[in-house]
Amino acid sequence: MRIAPPDDNLAERLGILLNRKAAKLKPYRSEGKTTVLLVESGDIALMNVQKFANALREAFPTGLPDGVDELWHADTSVPAALEFWDLGPMILGNQH
């Protein structure tokens, strides 16, 4: 078992990284296309979907990053059981 160390600036780091990625999607969104940002994590101990969603809520309190229609998390920590999570509802507080 591994315990995740405290990470006081995860939300800040995610905000910077995802805003940079979202900026690349803006031209496609302005052309009427649906933009999807897929973030992958292969470390179940240090990054689970709930921890990621909490950090995203902190980084983007008003919703998804500008330029992004959908934000998904791909959990690849167990290769035989890949999981994909739509984080949009989770960020906005509508967990499903």
C-alpha positions in Angstrom: 0.0 0.0 0.0 1.2 3.5 -0.8 0.0 6.6 0.9 -0.2 9.7 -1.3 2.0 12.5 0.1 0.4 15.9 0.7 0.3 18.0 -2.5 -0.6 21.6 -1.7 -0.2 23.0 -5.2 -1.8 20.2 -7.3 -4.7 22.5 -8.3 -2.4 25.3 -9.3 -0.2 23.0 -11.4 -3.3 21.4 -13.1 -4.7 24.8 -13.8 -1.5 25.9 -15.6 -1.2 22.7 -17.6 -4.8 22.4 -18.6 -5.1 26.0 -19.6 -2.2 25.5 -21.9 -3.8 22.5 -23.4 -7.2 24.2 -23.6 -5.7 27.1 -25.5 -4.7 24.7 -28.3 -8.3 23.6 -28.6 -9.9 27.0 -28.8 -9.5 27.4 -32.6 -11.4 24.1 -33.2 -14.1 25.1 -30.8 -14.6 28.4 -32.5 -15.1 26.5 -35.7 -18.1 24.7 -34.1 -16.3 21.5 -33.2 -16.7 19.8 -29.9 -13.4 19.9 -27.9 -12.5 17.0 -25.6 -9.5 17.1 -23.3 -8.4 13.6 -22.1 -6.1 13.4 -19.1 -4.5 10.1 -18.4 -3.1 8.8 -15.1 -1.4 5.4 -14.5 -0.8 5.8 -10.8 -3.8 4.7 -8.7 -2.1 5.6 -5.4 -1.2 9.2 -6.2 -4.0 10.2 -8.6 -7.4 8.8 -8.4 -10.5 10.3 -10.1 -11.8 11.9 -6.9 -8.5 13.6 -6.1 -8.3 14.8 -9.6 -11.9 16.1 -9.7 -11.3 17.9 -6.4 -8.2 19.6 -7.7 -10.0 20.6 -10.9 -12.9 22.1 -8.9 -10.3 24.2 -7.1 -8.4 25.2 -10.3 -11.6 25.9 -12.3 -14.3 27.0 -9.8 -16.7 28.3 -12.5 -16.5 25.2 -14.8 -14.4 23.7 -17.5 -11.3 25.5 -18.8 -12.1 28.0 -21.5 -12.0 26.2 -24.9 -13.0 22.8 -23.5 -16.4 21.2 -24.0 -15.6 17.9 -22.3 -12.9 16.9 -19.8 -12.2 13.2 -19.3 -9.9 11.3 -17.0 -8.5 8.0 -18.2 -7.4 5.7 -15.4 -4.8 3.4 -16.8 -3.4 2.1 -13.5 -4.9 -1.4 -14.1 -4.4 -2.2 -17.8 -7.0 -5.0 -17.8 -9.7 -2.6 -16.5 -9.3 0.8 -18.1 -11.7 3.4 -16.7 -12.8 6.6 -18.4 -14.5 9.3 -16.3 -16.4 12.4 -17.6 -15.2 15.0 -15.2 -17.5 17.8 -16.4 -20.4 16.9 -14.1 -18.0 16.2 -11.3 -16.4 19.6 -11.5 -19.7 21.3 -11.6 -20.9 19.3 -8.6 -23.3 17.0 -10.4 -21.7 13.7 -9.5 -23.0 10.6 -11.2 
